[in-house]
Amino acid sequence: MLEECVGAYVFLGTDALSGYVTGQIIEVNGGQLMPCRLPTLLYR
């Protein structure tokens, strides 16, 4: 939906906001995908 993407479009279209963003992937998914990170203690 267009309404969900407007924030990303405005951010990327404004030099003052996105002037230092390079090589990034900005996902606009409405919160459908929330990455789960395990505590670092489990990796020790």
N, C-alpha and C positions, 0 to 999 in steps of 0.2 A: 504494500500500500504506500502511496506517495506520502501520506502523513507521517509514516514511520521513518522515512528517509530524509525528511527536510532538514533535521538537525545536522546530519552528516554533510549534506550538500552545502549548507550555509557555512559550516566549519571549513570545509575544503575550498570553498569559493572565496574566502576572506583571507587575504595575505597576512593581516595582523594576527589572525588566529592560527593559521596553518603554515606560516612561513618557514618553520623549522621541521616540518614533518616530511620525512623522506623514507621510502622503502617500507612502508607499513601497510598492513591489511586491516581495514576497518570494517568489521562485520556489523551489519544492521540486521539483527534477527529477532528483535522484540524480546530478548531475554530467553528465547527458546533453548539456547545452548549455554549452559553455565558450567565452565570447566571446574572440575573437582580436583583440588590439590590436597595431597596427604601431608600431614605434619612431617617436618624434617626429621623428627626422632625415628620414624619408621625406616628411614634410609641409612641410619648409622649402623 
